């Protein structure tokens, strides 16, 4: 058996023999202009070459030296200059703050002329070395953080070389950059603005600070990066998931996947008990997870069925060519004011949640749809986590729609919830200026549901939209779903309490459903952040968890009506006209909490 050193030597031989031929085949010829060689283009090409030439042992033995031998000089230049670019109108000194715990110094840092200083910058968790380099007026080009996935990536500050001069910074790449002031109390990561600097050397204070996001560590990540899915795509359609459109009374959205070579699919559907079959042909969308070795690409299909008959049951089958999947059934809401839904706290693609969910489906066939309050998976950027989620669900979302919002694990490190959006289609009726399908609303019979993305967008940004939805509705019941709980035994969310809670009070929201912390907490009815008597109305806030529990040492608060420290719970909510029955159930089917509301 080859040891790691021999694997690396063999890899270097492979690189020496094949790198230039592969570059030409991949379309990254040495004469390609530097501005065309973005970091993404270089890394896409590099991953393709690795798949083509290296076996599992070589891939698992990757280190920085091997990677650098596998890229051309022009590609190395792109990786050294095209990760972060901005313009300055006077000569400047750029200070680059690099986490001292990162194992490897970025390959380009010393070669490009940066020198390590005696300064250090600190926050509560990290100590950063300060590296500096002088640049003339013009463009400043900086390189990748590394080929590993070191989350506390570097950040920079800029100062004029000549004291008293003013520096005007023009963002180039990324196009949108915030420029703040380097000092204690400043944050350096947009996706973690609570983490503030605690120690900044006096000579650096007051410089212009360019914060970043931790997700940039993933842009060039290849060392220890490659994954496999246990549930790869195939020619037979699978991962069938229903979601609700804005018009829940007349429509249904169906989505599924196939192998990447399947470009077109179809759905046939008919009202149960009839032979009147309708067919819709659907074009697939190619989705990529470039680090997923055995399933890099898939075809994803989506179709919205409209003009369905209220109260009717429909059967459907999806397929491609002559290949058809299993027959599914779904029911449209009827004209009564009775329905039920089941909701899950944090799931984290846990196989034990799958058993819990399938038990919930069997025990409560009256459920009309499912809600998920975020953190459906561990890492929202990894499609293999989503593959596991759909596989563990046992197909329950084929017949009852899944309505969800992103959690911080679904929208990670400031990169957004792109995979969530690609795999789950939701109404595009959210706040103006925000991408569709993250914050949205839907009406189901006599109830309004506000589904809020509090991870990617601030509470303040969405407050006006929330008020417009609540003030314009005649719904009897009002429900709100988002990930971070405003009332918790762990840490406060003052922006949510400030911007949203007064609206919930003003417009009589009945129930707010949250997750994030892995235990169950139901508050007493709340108004103005204080518990009130049941006859005074108020909003109930319930936080729950559908994976393993934690935070067993949490201290109870006076507003808590019930607290359960274990996990693997689900909630079943029944509405019968102006009466609501809420039950919390554990994995054994035992009711752990229950209450009723009447209007």
C-alpha positions in Angstrom: 0.0 0.0 0.0 1.3 3.5 -0.9 1.9 5.9 2.0 1.0 9.6 1.8 4.4 10.7 0.7 4.5 8.2 -2.2 1.0 9.3 -3.2 2.2 12.9 -3.4 5.3 12.0 -5.4 3.1 10.1 -7.9 0.7 13.0 -8.1 3.6 15.3 -8.9 4.6 13.0 -11.7 1.0 13.1 -13.0 1.0 16.8 -12.9 4.3 17.1 -14.8 3.1 14.9 -17.6 -0.4 16.1 -18.1 -0.9 19.7 -16.8 -0.4 21.6 -20.1 -2.4 19.2 -22.2 -5.3 19.3 -19.7 -5.2 23.0 -19.6 -5.6 23.3 -23.3 -8.5 20.7 -23.4 -10.2 22.5 -20.5 -10.1 25.8 -22.3 -7.7 27.5 -19.9 -4.8 27.9 -22.3 -1.7 29.8 -21.0 -2.4 32.8 -23.3 -5.8 33.4 -21.7 -6.0 37.0 -20.4 -5.7 37.5 -16.6 -9.0 39.4 -16.3 -10.8 36.4 -17.8 -9.4 34.0 -15.3 -11.7 34.5 -12.3 -11.1 32.5 -9.2 -14.3 30.5 -10.0 -13.2 29.7 -13.5 -9.8 28.6 -12.3 -11.2 26.4 -9.6 -13.9 24.9 -11.8 -11.3 23.9 -14.3 -8.9 22.6 -11.6 -11.6 20.4 -10.1 -12.5 19.0 -13.5 -8.9 18.1 -14.1 -8.6 16.5 -10.7 -11.6 14.3 -11.5 -10.1 13.4 -14.9 -6.7 12.4 -13.7 -6.6 11.6 -10.0 -7.9 8.6 -8.1 -9.3 8.6 -4.6 -6.0 8.3 -2.9 -4.5 11.2 -4.7 -7.5 13.4 -4.0 -7.4 12.5 -0.4 -3.7 13.4 -0.3 -4.0 16.9 -1.7 -2.0 19.6 -0.1 -1.1 23.1 -1.2 2.2 22.1 -2.9 0.3 19.5 -5.1 -2.4 22.0 -6.0 0.1 24.6 -7.0 1.9 22.2 -9.3 -1.4 21.4 -11.0 -2.2 24.9 -12.1 -0.5 27.1 -14.7 1.5 30.2 -13.9 -1.3 32.3 -15.3 -3.8 30.5 -13.1 -1.6 31.1 -10.1 -1.5 34.8 -11.0 -5.3 34.9 -11.1 -5.5 33.2 -7.7 -3.0 35.7 -6.4 -4.7 38.8 -7.7 -8.3 38.2 -8.7 -9.9 37.3 -5.4 -10.2 40.8 -4.0 -9.7 43.9 -6.1 -10.3 47.6 -5.4 -9.0 50.9 -6.7 -7.3 53.7 -4.8 -6.6 57.3 -6.0 -3.4 57.9 -4.0 -0.5 55.7 -2.9 -1.5 53.5 0.0 -0.4 50.9 2.6 -2.6 47.9 2.7 -2.7 46.0 6.0 -3.9 42.4 5.7 -5.1 40.8 8.9 -4.6 37.0 8.8 -5.7 34.5 11.5 -2.6 33.3 13.2 -4.2 29.8 13.7 -4.4 29.1 9.9 -1.9 26.4 9.2 -0.6 27.7 5.8 0.2 31.3 4.9 -1.5 32.0 1.5 1.0 31.0 -1.2 1.0 34.5 -2.8 1.4 36.7 0.2 5.2 36.8 0.6 5.9 36.4 -3.2 3.8 39.5 -3.9 5.7 41.7 -1.5 3.7 41.6 1.8 5.8 41.7 5.0 4.7 40.5 8.4 4.7 43.2 11.1 4.8 43.0 14.8 1.2 44.2 15.1 -1.7 41.9 16.0 -5.4 42.5 15.9 -7.8 40.6 18.1 -11.5 39.8 18.7 -13.0 37.5 21.3 -12.1 34.4 19.3 -9.2 35.1 17.0 -5.8 36.7 16.9 -4.8 38.1 13.5 -1.2 38.8 12.2 -0.9 42.0 10.4 0.9 41.9 7.0 1.6 45.1 5.0 2.5 46.2 1.5 2.7 49.6 -0.2 0.7 50.1 -3.4 0.8 53.0 -5.9 -2.4 54.7 -6.9 -4.5 52.4 -9.1 -5.8 48.9 -8.7 -5.0 46.7 -5.7 -5.3 43.0 -6.4 -5.2 40.4 -3.6 -5.3 36.6 -3.6 -7.2 33.7 -2.1 -7.3 32.9 1.6 -5.9 29.4 0.8 -6.9 26.1 -0.6 -8.3 24.9 2.8 -11.6 26.0 4.3 -10.4 28.3 7.1 -13.5 30.2 8.1 -11.9 33.2 9.7 -10.6 34.5 6.4 -8.4 37.6 6.2 -9.6 41.1 6.0 -7.9 44.3 5.1 -7.5 48.0 5.9 -6.2 50.8 3.8 -4.2 54.0 4.8 -2.5 56.7 2.7 1.3 56.5 2.4 1.5 60.2 3.0 -0.2 61.4 6.2 -3.0 63.8 5.8 -4.0 62.6 2.3 -7.5 61.2 1.8 -8.0 57.8 0.2 -11.0 57.2 -2.1 -11.6 53.4 -2.5 -13.5 52.1 -5.5 -14.8 48.6 -5.1 -14.1 46.3 -8.1 -14.4 42.7 -6.9 -16.7 42.0 -5.2 -18.6 44.8 -6.7 -20.4 45.7 -3.5 -18.2 46.3 -0.5 -18.8 48.1 2.8 -16.1 50.4 3.9 -16.0 51.1 7.7 -13.4 52.3 10.2 -10.8 50.0 11.8 -11.1 50.3 15.6 -12.2 48.4 18.6 -15.9 47.6 18.4 -15.8 47.2 14.6 -16.9 43.9 13.0 -14.9 42.3 10.2 -17.4 39.6 9.0 -20.8 40.7 7.6 -22.2 37.3 8.4 -21.1 37.6 12.1 -21.4 41.3 13.0 -21.7 40.4 16.7 -18.1 39.4 16.7 -16.3 42.7 17.3 -12.6 43.7 17.5 -11.3 44.0 21.0 -7.7 45.1 20.4 -6.4 47.2 17.5 -2.9 48.7 17.6 -3.0 52.5 17.8 -1.1 53.1 14.5 -3.8 51.1 12.7 -6.9 52.8 14.3 -8.9 55.0 12.0 -7.8 53.3 8.8 -10.5 52.4 6.3 -11.6 48.8 7.0 -13.0 46.4 4.3 -15.0 43.7 6.1 -15.6 40.4 4.3 -17.7 37.2 4.8 -16.5 33.9 6.2 -17.9 32.1 3.2 -15.1 33.3 1.0 -13.0 30.5 2.4 -15.0 28.2 0.2 -14.1 29.9 -3.1 -10.8 28.0 -3.5 -11.4 25.1 -1.2 -10.0 21.8 -2.5 -7.9 20.4 0.4 -10.1 18.0 2.3 -13.0 19.3 0.3 -14.3 16.5 -1.8 -17.5 14.6 -0.8 -19.7 11.8 -2.0 -23.5 11.5 -1.7 -25.0 8.2 -0.5 -28.0 9.0 -2.7 -26.9 9.9 -6.2 -29.2 10.8 -9.0 -30.3 8.3 -11.7 -32.4 8.0 -14.8 -35.5 7.3 -12.7 -37.0 10.5 -11.3 -36.8 10.9 -7.5 -36.7 13.5 -4.7 -40.3 14.4 -5.5 -41.4 17.3 -3.3 -44.6 19.2 -3.2 -44.8 22.9 -2.2 -47.7 25.3 -2.2 -48.0 28.3 -4.6 -49.4 31.6 -3.6 -52.9 30.4 -4.7 -53.1 27.4 -2.4 -56.8 26.8 -3.3 -56.2 26.1 -7.0 -52.5 25.2 -7.4 -49.7 22.8 -6.5 -46.0 22.9 -7.2 -44.1 19.7 -8.0 -40.3 19.4 -8.1 -38.0 16.4 -8.6 -34.5 15.5 -9.9 -32.9 13.2 -12.5 -29.4 12.4 -13.7 -27.7 15.3 -15.5 -28.1 13.8 -19.0 -31.9 13.9 -18.6 -32.8 17.3 -20.2 -36.5 17.0 -20.3 -39.2 15.4 -18.1 -42.9 15.2 -17.9 -45.7 15.0 -15.4 -49.1 13.4 -15.9 -51.9 14.1 -13.5 -55.6 13.3 -13.2 -58.4 13.7 -10.7 -58.9 10.6 -8.7 -61.6 8.3 -10.1 -61.4 9.7 -13.6 -59.5 8.9 -16.8 -59.0 12.5 -17.9 -55.2 12.6 -17.8 -53.3 15.8 -18.4 -49.6 16.0 -19.3 -47.1 18.8 -18.9 -43.6 18.6 -20.4 -40.9 20.2 -18.3 -37.3 21.4 -19.1 -34.7 20.5 -16.5 -32.3 23.0 -14.9 -28.7 21.8 -14.4 -27.5 22.2 -10.8 -23.9 21.8 -9.8 -22.0 21.0 -6.6 -18.5 20.8 -7.9 -17.0 19.1 -4.9 -19.5 16.2 -5.0 -17.4 13.5 -6.6 -20.0 11.0 -7.6 -22.8 13.4 -8.5 -21.4 16.8 -9.5 -24.4 17.7 -11.7 -28.1 16.9 -11.5 -31.1 17.9 -13.5 -33.8 19.6 -11.4 -37.4 19.9 -12.6 -40.2 22.2 -11.4 -43.8 22.6 -12.6 -46.7 24.5 -11.1 -50.1 22.9 -11.7 -52.9 25.5 -11.9 -56.7 25.5 -12.3 -57.0 22.5 -10.0 -60.4 21.9 -8.4 -60.8 22.8 -4.7 -61.5 19.9 -2.5 -60.5 17.3 -5.2 -57.9 14.6 -4.8 -55.4 14.2 -7.7 -53.1 11.4 -8.7 -49.9 12.1 -10.6 -46.8 10.4 -12.1 -43.6 12.0 -13.2 -41.1 10.6 -15.7 -38.7 11.1 -18.6 -39.0 9.5 -21.9 -40.4 6.0 -21.4 -39.3 5.9 -17.7 -41.9 6.7 -15.1 -41.7 7.1 -11.3 -44.2 5.9 -8.8 -47.8 7.3 -8.6 -48.4 10.0 -6.0 -51.6 11.5 -4.6 -52.3 15.0 -3.2 -55.5 16.7 -2.1 -56.6 20.3 -2.6 -58.1 22.2 0.3 -61.9 22.1 0.5 -64.3 24.8 1.4 -64.5 24.1 5.1 -62.6 26.0 7.8 -61.0 22.9 9.1 -57.4 21.8 8.5 -54.2 20.6 10.2 -50.4 21.0 9.8 -47.4 19.4 11.3 -44.2 21.4 12.0 -40.6 20.5 12.7 -37.9 22.3 14.5 -34.3 22.0 13.5 -33.8 18.8 11.4 -30.1 18.8 10.3 -30.7 15.9 7.8 -30.7 13.6 10.8 -31.8 10.0 9.9 -33.5 9.7 13.3 -35.7 12.7 12.3 -36.7 10.7 9.2 -38.2 8.0 11.5 -39.9 10.8 13.6 -41.3 12.4 10.4 -42.6 9.1 9.0 -44.2 8.3 12.4 -45.8 11.8 12.4 -47.2 11.1 8.9 -48.6 7.8 9.9 -50.2 9.0 13.1 -51.7 12.2 11.6 -52.9 11.4 8.1 -55.2 14.5 8.4 -52.1 16.8 8.1 -52.5 19.0 5.1 -48.9 20.2 4.9 -45.6 20.4 6.8 -43.7 23.4 8.1 -40.0 23.5 8.8 -38.5 26.5 10.8 -35.0 26.3 9.3 -31.8 24.3 9.6 -33.2 21.5 7.4 -29.6 20.4 6.8 -26.2 20.7 8.4 -24.6 22.5 5.5 -26.9 24.2 3.1 -24.2 24.5 0.4 -23.7 20.7 0.3 -26.1 18.9 -1.9 -25.4 15.6 -0.4 -27.0 16.9 2.9 -30.1 17.7 0.9 -30.0 14.3 -0.7 -30.0 12.7 2.8 -32.8 14.9 4.0 -35.1 13.9 1.1 -34.1 10.2 1.4 -34.7 10.1 5.2 -38.1 11.7 4.8 -39.4 8.5 3.3 -41.3 10.3 0.6 -43.8 12.1 2.9 -43.4 15.3 0.9 -44.6 13.6 -2.2 -48.2 13.8 -1.0 -48.2 16.6 1.6 -46.4 19.9 0.7 -43.3 21.1 2.6 -43.2 24.8 3.5 -39.9 26.0 5.0 -37.7 28.9 5.8 -33.9 28.9 5.8 -31.9 28.6 9.0 -28.3 29.7 9.6 -27.1 26.2 8.5 -29.1 26.4 5.3 -27.7 29.9 4.6 -24.1 29.6 5.8 -21.2 32.0 6.2 -22.8 34.9 4.4 -23.2 33.0 1.1 -27.0 32.9 1.1 -29.4 30.0 0.8 -28.9 29.2 -2.9 -29.3 25.5 -2.6 -32.5 26.0 -0.6 -33.8 28.2 -3.4 -32.8 25.7 -6.1 -34.5 22.7 -4.5 -37.6 24.3 -3.0 -39.9 26.6 -4.8 -42.0 29.1 -2.8 -44.2 32.1 -3.6 -42.5 35.2 -5.0 -44.5 37.6 -3.0 -41.9 38.8 -0.4 -40.5 42.2 0.3 -39.5 44.4 -2.7 -35.8 44.2 -3.5 -35.3 40.7 -1.9 -34.8 37.6 -4.0 -38.0 35.5 -4.2 -38.8 32.4 -2.2 -37.0 33.2 1.1 -39.5 35.5 2.8 -43.0 34.9 1.5 -46.6 34.6 2.6 -49.4 32.1 1.9 -53.0 31.9 2.8 -54.5 28.5 3.7 -58.2 28.6 4.1 -58.9 31.0 7.0 -55.2 31.3 8.2 -52.3 33.5 7.1 -48.8 32.2 7.3 -45.8 34.6 7.1 -42.6 32.7 6.4 -39.6 34.9 7.2 -35.9 34.6 6.3 -34.2 36.2 9.3 -30.7 34.8 8.4 -30.0 36.5 5.1 -32.1 39.7 5.7 -32.4 41.9 8.7 -35.5 42.3 10.8 -35.7 46.0 10.0 -35.6 45.3 6.2 -38.7 43.2 6.4 -40.8 45.0 9.0 -42.8 47.2 6.6 -43.7 44.1 4.5 -44.8 42.2 7.6 -47.0 45.1 8.6 -48.6 45.3 5.2 -49.4 41.6 5.3 -50.9 41.7 8.7 -52.8 44.9 8.3 -54.3 43.8 4.9 -55.5 40.3 5.9 -59.0 39.2 7.1 -57.6 35.8 8.2 -59.0 34.5 11.4 -55.7 32.9 12.4 -52.2 34.5 11.9 -49.1 32.4 12.1 -45.4 33.5 11.7 -42.5 31.2 11.1 -38.7 32.1 11.2 -35.6 30.5 12.6 -34.2 32.6 15.4 -36.5 32.8 18.5 -37.1 36.3 20.0 -37.6 34.7 23.4 -35.0 32.1 24.5 -33.2 30.9 27.5 -29.9 31.3 25.7 -29.4 34.7 24.0 -31.6 37.6 23.0 -32.4 38.8 19.5 -33.1 42.5 20.2 -33.5 43.4 16.5 -36.4 40.9 16.2 -37.9 42.0 19.5 -37.6 45.7 18.4 -38.9 45.4 14.8 -41.3 42.5 14.8 -42.7 41.8 18.2 -44.7 45.1 18.3 -46.3 44.2 15.0 -47.2 40.7 16.3 -48.8 42.5 19.3 -50.6 45.1 17.2 -52.1 42.8 14.7 -52.9 39.8 17.1 -50.5 37.1 15.8 -51.6 33.9 17.4 -48.5 31.7 17.2 -44.9 32.2 16.3 -42.8 29.1 15.5 -39.0 29.1 15.8 -36.0 26.8 16.1 -32.2 27.3 16.3 -31.7 26.3 20.0 -32.0 22.6 20.4 -34.7 22.3 23.0 -38.5 23.0 23.4 -39.8 26.2 24.9 -43.4 27.4 24.9 -44.0 30.9 26.3 -47.0 32.1 28.1 -49.1 34.5 26.0 -46.9 37.6 25.5 -47.6 41.3 24.9 -44.9 43.9 25.0 -42.4 41.2 25.9 -44.3 40.4 29.1 -46.4 37.4 29.9 -50.2 38.2 30.2 -53.3 36.3 31.2 -54.9 34.1 28.6 -58.0 36.1 28.4 -55.9 39.2 27.5 -54.9 37.6 24.2 -51.2 37.7 23.4 -49.0 35.7 21.2 -47.6 32.3 22.0 -44.0 31.7 20.9 -42.9 28.1 20.5 -39.4 26.9 19.8 -38.8 23.2 19.1 -36.2 20.7 17.8 -36.6 17.6 15.6 -33.0 16.4 15.9 -31.1 15.6 19.1 -31.5 18.1 22.0 -28.9 20.1 23.8 -28.6 23.1 26.2 -29.7 20.9 29.0 -28.3 23.4 31.5 -30.4 26.2 30.4 -32.0 28.3 33.1 -35.8 28.7 32.9 -37.4 32.2 32.5 -40.6 33.5 34.1 -42.3 33.7 30.7 -41.8 30.0 30.0 -45.0 27.9 30.2 -43.2 24.6 29.3 -39.6 23.6 28.6 -38.4 20.2 27.4 -34.6 19.7 27.2 -34.6 16.6 25.0 -35.0 16.6 21.2 -36.8 14.6 18.5 -40.1 16.4 18.8 -42.8 17.4 16.3 -45.9 19.6 16.7 -49.3 18.9 15.3 -51.7 21.8 15.0 -55.4 21.3 14.3 -57.8 24.1 13.3 -61.5 23.7 13.5 -63.2 27.0 12.7 -62.3 29.3 15.6 -60.7 26.7 17.8 -57.0 25.6 17.7 -55.5 22.5 19.3 -51.7 22.3 19.6 -49.8 19.1 20.6 -46.1 18.5 20.9 -45.2 14.8 20.4 -42.0 12.9 21.0 -40.4 10.0 19.0 -42.3 7.4 21.0 -45.6 9.0 20.1 -46.2 10.5 23.6 -47.8 13.9 23.9 -45.4 16.2 25.8 -47.3 19.5 25.6 -50.8 20.5 24.7 -52.9 23.7 24.7 -56.0 25.1 23.0 -57.0 28.5 21.8 -60.4 29.7 21.0 -61.6 32.9 19.3 
